[in-house]
Amino acid sequence: MLSVLRGVRVLDLTRMVAGPYGAMLLADLGAEVIKIERPGGDEVRGMGPHFRGDLSVYFAAFHRSKRSMVLDLTRPEGRAVLLDLAAQSDVVIENFRVGVAERLGCDAVTLHARNPRLIVCGMTGLGRTGPDRMDSAFDLTLQARGGTMSITGEPERVPVRMGPPMGDLAGGMFGALAIAAALYERERSGRGHVIDLSLLDCQVALLGYAATFALNADQVLGPQGSAHAHAWPYQAFVASDGPLVIAVFTDRFWQGFCTALGDPAKGSDPRYATHAQRRAAQHALLAWIEPTLLSQTVAHWLALLRQEQVPCAAVQSVDQVFADPQVKARAMVAELAQPHGEALFAAGNPMKIDDSWEHERHGPVPGLGEHTREVLRQVCAYTEQDIDALVARGVLGDVAGSR
């Protein structure tokens, strides 16, 4: 585990994917993350189809290196425990629907009254302001409403969502970035901050040049398949044994592309010098490119294209990705050593800081309520008698650490 956020304590009150993913990124950077779950636990704990014992592999994707405690925030005693924890913490992340945090007494105003230095990050589907702030949202609806789905897929086909759940993952990434920035500013000002993070806003931010085209040039992009709106050729092709992608993103790559495919004269032909010219001649050029690529293997073409320094890659399946020597060399296969079962493996941490990432170790996925007693003893200085009393009243739920 990296250590740049060592000493930062994060209370993770979130459920599902976006919030837990953002909190996990902070844990990867060395923060102590305490996942506070309602009695019965996060519903993703039971999400299939794959399990190791009774641990959901889906849940494991977003919860490594955390500690888990069970706390019933619908009870006044549970809210009092949360405030005690918040008094000793640096960050609170929650993804309640608008108005729920206030109803539970764990909103930013209440938390700051107890600890003015807290960074409170509230993640909602559509934000805490605006006419539709009460609407529910999931990854699919966010990609649709945020515009990313409209430019994903093949032309004249039904739109498709991006494969990874970017409606959720983008929220986690932007949330972790905002929290890190707020922590940095707090070092100078000494005051806490409130982050209003909308998952819809995050999707809009991902539109990039599609946004500036629509806002400034009256060009509304539609689905491009694997291709680019302007650069050409920049797309997937098929070789004799499978697909590959070739990215002639700037005109200077065109000469190398033609040389690799065995016709260097085309590279200097003035009729094909620019993207616009090549796109206009696309039909004729494809009549040469496609059968040429089909005549040899992916490996054959990658070798020639790389020799000419033309960006290219095989289209790898997910299992092939984790067998890729470069991916392995970058420690992007994370082993999560589970104390009571076989090891789990997950996508690693992409944030490489100094040299410590080469020896990075990730903590296990916590069992439900596994650390409840430990957290309350260490963070809040509760006695065993204090904890037993809360258990007897049902405030702490399951503290047995069952999976």
C-alpha positions as CSV (number, residue, x, y, z in Angstrom):
1,M,0.0,0.0,0.0
2,L,1.2,3.5,-0.8
3,S,1.6,5.9,2.1
4,V,1.0,9.4,0.8
5,L,-2.3,9.6,2.7
6,R,-1.1,7.8,5.8
7,G,-2.7,9.3,8.9
8,V,-5.8,10.3,7.0
9,R,-8.9,8.6,8.4
10,V,-11.9,8.2,6.0
11,L,-15.4,7.1,7.0
12,D,-17.0,5.4,4.1
13,L,-20.8,5.5,4.4
14,T,-21.5,4.7,0.8
15,R,-23.1,1.8,-0.9
16,M,-23.1,0.1,-4.4
17,V,-20.1,1.2,-6.6
18,A,-19.2,4.9,-7.1
19,G,-18.6,5.8,-3.5
20,P,-16.9,2.6,-2.5
21,Y,-14.6,2.8,-5.5
22,G,-13.6,6.4,-4.6
23,A,-12.9,5.3,-1.0
24,M,-10.9,2.4,-2.2
25,L,-8.7,4.7,-4.3
26,L,-8.0,6.6,-1.1
27,A,-7.1,3.4,0.7
28,D,-4.8,2.5,-2.1
29,L,-3.0,5.8,-1.4
30,G,-2.6,4.8,2.3
31,A,-5.6,6.3,4.0
32,E,-7.3,4.3,6.7
33,V,-10.8,3.7,5.4
34,I,-13.6,2.5,7.7
35,K,-16.6,1.2,5.8
36,I,-19.7,1.8,7.9
37,E,-22.4,-0.6,6.8
38,R,-26.1,-0.8,7.8
39,P,-27.3,-4.0,9.6
40,G,-27.3,-6.7,7.0
41,G,-24.5,-5.0,5.1
42,D,-24.0,-3.3,1.7
43,E,-26.3,-5.1,-0.8
44,V,-23.4,-5.7,-3.1
45,R,-22.1,-8.2,-0.6
46,G,-24.7,-10.6,-1.9
47,M,-24.4,-9.8,-5.6
48,G,-23.4,-12.7,-7.8
49,P,-22.8,-14.6,-9.9
50,H,-19.3,-15.3,-8.5
51,F,-18.4,-16.0,-4.9
52,R,-15.4,-17.2,-2.9
53,G,-17.1,-19.0,-0.1
54,D,-19.8,-16.5,0.7
55,L,-17.7,-13.4,-0.3
56,S,-19.0,-11.8,-3.4
57,V,-16.3,-11.3,-6.0
58,Y,-18.2,-8.3,-7.2
59,F,-18.0,-6.7,-3.8
60,A,-14.3,-7.5,-3.6
61,A,-13.7,-5.3,-6.7
62,F,-14.4,-2.1,-4.6
63,H,-13.5,-2.8,-1.0
64,R,-9.9,-4.0,-0.6
65,S,-7.8,-2.5,2.2
66,K,-10.8,-1.3,4.2
67,R,-12.1,-2.0,7.7
68,S,-15.8,-2.8,8.2
69,M,-18.1,-2.0,11.0
70,V,-21.9,-2.2,11.3
71,L,-23.8,0.7,12.6
72,D,-27.5,1.4,12.6
73,L,-27.8,5.1,11.7
74,T,-31.6,5.0,12.0
75,R,-31.2,4.8,15.8
76,P,-30.2,7.9,17.8
77,E,-27.5,5.9,19.6
78,G,-26.0,4.9,16.2
79,R,-25.9,8.5,15.1
80,A,-24.1,9.4,18.3
81,V,-21.5,6.8,17.6
82,L,-21.0,8.2,14.1
83,L,-20.4,11.7,15.5
84,D,-17.8,10.2,17.9
85,L,-16.1,8.6,14.9
86,A,-16.4,11.8,12.9
87,A,-14.7,13.8,15.7
88,Q,-11.6,11.7,15.2
89,S,-11.7,11.5,11.4
90,D,-10.6,13.6,8.4
91,V,-13.1,12.6,5.7
92,V,-16.7,11.4,5.5
93,I,-18.0,10.1,2.2
94,E,-21.7,9.4,1.8
95,N,-24.0,8.8,-1.1
96,F,-27.4,9.1,0.5
97,R,-30.3,10.5,-1.6
98,V,-30.9,14.2,-1.2
99,G,-32.3,14.9,2.2
100,V,-31.5,11.6,3.8
101,A,-28.3,12.7,5.5
102,E,-30.2,15.6,7.1
103,R,-32.9,13.2,8.2
104,L,-30.3,10.9,9.8
105,G,-28.5,13.7,11.4
106,C,-25.2,13.1,9.6
107,D,-25.3,16.0,7.1
108,A,-22.3,18.3,6.6
109,V,-23.7,21.0,9.0
110,T,-24.1,18.5,11.8
111,L,-20.7,16.8,11.2
112,H,-18.9,20.2,11.0
113,A,-20.4,21.2,14.3
114,R,-18.6,18.3,15.8
115,N,-15.4,18.5,13.7
116,P,-14.9,21.7,11.7
117,R,-11.9,20.2,9.9
118,L,-13.8,17.4,8.2
119,I,-13.9,17.0,4.5
120,V,-17.5,15.9,3.7
121,C,-18.1,14.5,0.3
122,G,-21.7,13.9,-0.7
123,M,-22.2,11.8,-3.9
124,T,-25.6,11.9,-5.5
125,G,-26.8,10.8,-8.9
126,L,-27.7,14.3,-10.1
127,G,-26.4,16.7,-7.5
128,R,-28.0,18.5,-4.5
129,T,-29.3,21.4,-6.6
130,G,-31.4,21.6,-9.7
131,P,-35.0,20.6,-10.7
132,D,-34.2,16.8,-10.9
133,R,-32.1,16.5,-7.8
134,M,-34.5,13.9,-6.3
135,D,-34.4,11.5,-9.3
136,S,-32.7,8.2,-8.9
137,A,-29.7,7.3,-11.1
138,F,-27.7,4.2,-12.0
139,D,-24.7,3.7,-14.3
140,L,-26.9,3.0,-17.4
141,T,-29.1,6.1,-16.9
142,L,-26.1,8.3,-16.2
143,Q,-24.4,7.3,-19.4
144,A,-27.6,7.9,-21.3
145,R,-28.4,11.3,-19.8
146,G,-24.8,12.4,-19.7
147,G,-24.3,12.0,-23.4
148,T,-21.6,9.4,-23.4
149,M,-23.9,6.7,-24.5
150,S,-25.0,8.7,-27.6
151,I,-21.4,8.6,-29.0
152,T,-20.7,4.9,-28.1
153,G,-21.5,2.1,-30.4
154,E,-21.9,1.7,-34.2
155,P,-23.6,4.2,-36.4
156,E,-27.3,3.6,-37.1
157,R,-27.5,1.0,-34.4
158,V,-29.1,1.1,-30.9
159,P,-26.7,3.1,-28.6
160,V,-24.7,1.0,-26.2
161,R,-23.2,1.7,-22.8
162,M,-19.4,1.8,-22.2
163,G,-18.3,-1.7,-21.0
164,P,-16.9,-0.6,-17.7
165,P,-19.5,1.1,-15.5
166,M,-18.1,4.6,-16.1
167,G,-21.2,6.3,-14.7
168,D,-20.1,5.0,-11.4
169,L,-16.3,4.7,-11.8
170,A,-16.0,8.3,-13.0
171,G,-17.8,9.5,-9.8
172,G,-15.3,7.6,-7.7
173,M,-12.3,9.0,-9.5
174,F,-13.5,12.6,-9.4
175,G,-14.6,12.2,-5.8
176,A,-11.2,10.9,-4.7
177,L,-9.5,13.8,-6.6
178,A,-11.7,16.4,-5.0
179,I,-11.1,14.9,-1.5
180,A,-7.3,14.9,-2.1
181,A,-7.5,18.6,-3.2
182,A,-9.6,19.5,-0.2
183,L,-7.2,17.8,2.2
184,Y,-4.3,19.7,0.6
185,E,-6.2,23.1,1.0
186,R,-7.1,22.2,4.6
187,E,-3.3,22.0,5.4
188,R,-3.1,25.7,4.5
189,S,-6.5,27.0,5.9
190,G,-7.2,24.6,8.7
191,R,-10.9,24.4,7.7
192,G,-13.0,21.6,6.4
193,H,-14.9,21.6,3.1
194,V,-18.1,20.2,1.6
195,I,-18.0,18.5,-1.8
196,D,-21.2,18.2,-3.8
197,L,-20.4,15.6,-6.3
198,S,-23.0,14.7,-9.0
199,L,-22.4,11.6,-11.0
200,L,-24.2,13.2,-13.9
201,D,-21.8,16.1,-13.8
202,C,-19.0,13.6,-14.0
203,Q,-20.4,12.1,-17.2
204,V,-20.8,15.5,-18.7
205,A,-17.1,16.3,-17.9
206,L,-16.0,13.2,-19.7
207,L,-17.4,14.4,-23.0
208,G,-14.2,16.3,-23.7
209,Y,-13.9,17.5,-27.3
210,A,-17.5,16.3,-28.0
211,A,-18.7,19.0,-25.6
212,T,-16.6,21.8,-27.2
213,F,-17.6,20.7,-30.7
214,A,-21.3,20.9,-29.7
215,L,-21.0,24.1,-27.8
216,N,-18.7,26.0,-30.2
217,A,-18.9,24.5,-33.7
218,D,-22.5,23.2,-33.9
219,Q,-21.3,19.7,-34.5
220,V,-23.1,17.0,-32.6
221,L,-21.1,13.8,-32.7
222,G,-22.9,10.5,-33.0
223,P,-21.6,6.9,-32.6
224,Q,-18.3,6.4,-34.3
225,G,-17.8,2.7,-33.6
226,S,-14.1,2.2,-33.0
227,A,-13.3,5.1,-35.4
228,H,-12.5,8.8,-34.7
229,A,-14.7,11.7,-35.8
230,H,-11.9,13.3,-37.8
231,A,-8.6,11.2,-37.8
232,W,-8.4,8.5,-40.4
233,P,-7.6,5.6,-40.5
234,Y,-8.1,5.4,-36.7
235,Q,-10.2,2.3,-35.9
236,A,-10.4,-1.5,-35.5
237,F,-9.5,-3.8,-38.4
238,V,-9.4,-7.6,-38.8
239,A,-6.3,-9.6,-39.5
240,S,-6.3,-13.3,-40.3
241,D,-6.5,-14.4,-36.7
242,G,-8.4,-11.6,-35.0
243,P,-8.9,-7.8,-34.5
244,L,-6.3,-5.1,-34.0
245,V,-6.5,-1.3,-33.8
246,I,-4.4,1.2,-35.8
247,A,-4.3,4.8,-34.8
248,V,-3.1,7.2,-37.6
249,F,-3.9,10.1,-35.3
250,T,-1.7,12.6,-37.0
251,D,-0.8,12.9,-40.7
252,R,2.9,12.0,-40.0
253,F,1.9,8.4,-39.2
254,W,0.3,7.9,-42.6
255,Q,3.7,7.3,-44.4
256,G,4.7,4.6,-41.8
257,F,1.3,3.0,-42.1
258,C,1.6,2.6,-45.8
259,T,5.1,1.3,-45.6
260,A,4.1,-1.3,-43.0
261,L,1.3,-2.5,-45.3
262,G,3.7,-2.8,-48.2
263,D,2.7,0.2,-50.4
264,P,5.0,3.2,-49.4
265,A,4.1,5.1,-52.5
266,K,0.6,5.7,-51.1
267,G,2.2,7.4,-48.1
268,S,3.6,10.1,-50.3
269,D,0.6,10.4,-52.7
270,P,-0.7,14.0,-52.3
271,R,-4.2,12.8,-52.7
272,Y,-4.0,11.2,-49.3
273,A,-1.9,13.7,-47.4
274,T,-4.5,14.8,-44.8
275,H,-7.1,13.2,-42.7
276,A,-9.8,15.0,-44.7
277,Q,-8.5,13.7,-48.0
278,R,-8.2,10.2,-46.6
279,R,-11.7,10.3,-45.2
280,A,-13.0,11.5,-48.6
281,A,-11.2,8.5,-50.3
282,Q,-12.1,6.1,-47.5
283,H,-14.0,3.6,-49.7
284,A,-11.2,3.2,-52.1
285,L,-8.5,3.0,-49.4
286,L,-10.5,0.4,-47.5
287,A,-10.6,-1.7,-50.6
288,W,-6.8,-1.9,-50.2
289,I,-6.4,-1.9,-46.4
290,E,-8.9,-4.5,-45.4
291,P,-7.8,-7.4,-47.7
292,T,-4.2,-6.6,-47.0
293,L,-4.6,-6.9,-43.2
294,L,-6.7,-10.1,-43.6
295,S,-3.7,-11.7,-45.4
296,Q,-1.5,-11.9,-42.3
297,T,-1.8,-12.4,-38.5
298,V,-2.2,-9.7,-35.8
299,A,1.4,-10.4,-34.6
300,H,2.7,-9.9,-38.1
301,W,1.1,-6.5,-38.5
302,L,1.9,-5.3,-35.0
303,A,5.6,-6.0,-35.6
304,L,5.7,-4.0,-38.9
305,L,3.6,-1.2,-37.6
306,R,5.7,-0.8,-34.4
307,Q,8.8,-0.8,-36.6
308,E,7.4,2.2,-38.3
309,Q,6.3,3.7,-34.9
310,V,2.6,3.7,-35.9
311,P,0.4,3.4,-32.8
312,C,-1.3,0.0,-32.8
313,A,-2.5,-2.8,-30.5
314,A,-4.2,-6.1,-30.4
315,V,-7.8,-6.1,-29.1
316,Q,-7.2,-8.1,-25.9
317,S,-9.9,-9.8,-23.9
318,V,-9.9,-9.1,-20.2
319,D,-8.1,-12.4,-19.3
320,Q,-5.5,-11.6,-21.9
321,V,-5.0,-8.1,-20.4
322,F,-3.9,-9.6,-17.1
323,A,-1.5,-12.0,-18.8
324,D,0.1,-9.1,-20.7
325,P,3.8,-8.8,-19.6
326,Q,3.6,-5.0,-19.5
327,V,0.5,-5.0,-17.3
328,K,2.2,-7.5,-15.0
329,A,5.4,-5.4,-14.9
330,R,3.3,-2.4,-13.8
331,A,1.8,-4.3,-10.8
332,M,-1.7,-4.1,-12.2
333,V,-2.6,-7.5,-11.0
334,A,-3.3,-7.0,-7.3
335,E,-3.3,-10.0,-4.9
336,L,-5.6,-9.6,-1.9
337,A,-4.5,-12.0,0.7
338,Q,-7.7,-13.2,2.5
339,P,-7.1,-14.4,6.1
340,H,-9.7,-17.1,5.9
341,G,-9.6,-18.3,2.4
342,E,-7.8,-18.5,-0.9
343,A,-6.3,-15.3,-2.3
344,L,-8.3,-13.0,-4.5
345,F,-7.0,-11.1,-7.5
346,A,-8.2,-7.7,-8.8
347,A,-7.1,-4.8,-11.0
348,G,-4.2,-3.0,-9.3
349,N,-3.6,0.6,-8.4
350,P,-2.6,2.8,-11.4
351,M,-1.2,5.6,-9.2
352,K,2.5,5.0,-9.1
353,I,4.2,7.4,-6.7
354,D,8.0,7.2,-6.0
355,D,9.2,3.6,-5.9
356,S,6.9,2.1,-3.3
357,W,4.4,0.9,-5.9
358,E,6.9,-1.9,-6.9
359,H,6.4,-3.4,-3.5
360,E,2.8,-2.4,-3.0
361,R,0.6,-4.7,-0.9
362,H,-3.1,-4.6,-0.7
363,G,-5.2,-5.4,2.4
364,P,-8.0,-8.0,2.3
365,V,-11.7,-7.4,1.7
366,P,-13.2,-7.0,5.1
367,G,-16.0,-9.3,6.5
368,L,-19.2,-7.6,7.5
369,G,-18.7,-5.9,10.9
370,E,-15.2,-7.5,11.2
371,H,-13.6,-4.5,12.7
372,T,-16.5,-2.9,14.7
373,R,-15.1,-3.5,18.1
374,E,-11.5,-2.7,17.1
375,V,-12.5,0.6,15.5
376,L,-14.6,1.7,18.5
377,R,-11.8,0.8,20.9
378,Q,-9.0,2.4,18.9
379,V,-10.7,5.5,17.4
380,C,-13.3,6.4,20.0
381,A,-11.7,4.8,23.1
382,Y,-14.9,2.9,23.9
383,T,-14.6,0.2,26.6
384,E,-15.8,-3.3,26.0
385,Q,-18.7,-2.5,28.4
386,D,-19.6,0.4,26.2
387,I,-19.6,-1.8,23.1
388,D,-21.5,-4.6,24.7
389,A,-24.2,-2.2,25.7
390,L,-24.6,-1.0,22.1
391,V,-24.6,-4.5,20.9
392,A,-27.3,-5.4,23.4
393,R,-29.5,-2.6,22.1
394,G,-29.0,-3.6,18.4
395,V,-27.1,-0.5,17.5
396,L,-24.0,-2.2,16.1
397,G,-25.8,-5.1,14.4
398,D,-23.5,-8.0,13.5
399,V,-20.0,-7.6,15.0
400,A,-19.0,-11.2,14.6
401,G,-17.1,-10.6,11.4
402,S,-19.1,-13.2,9.5
403,R,-18.7,-13.1,5.7
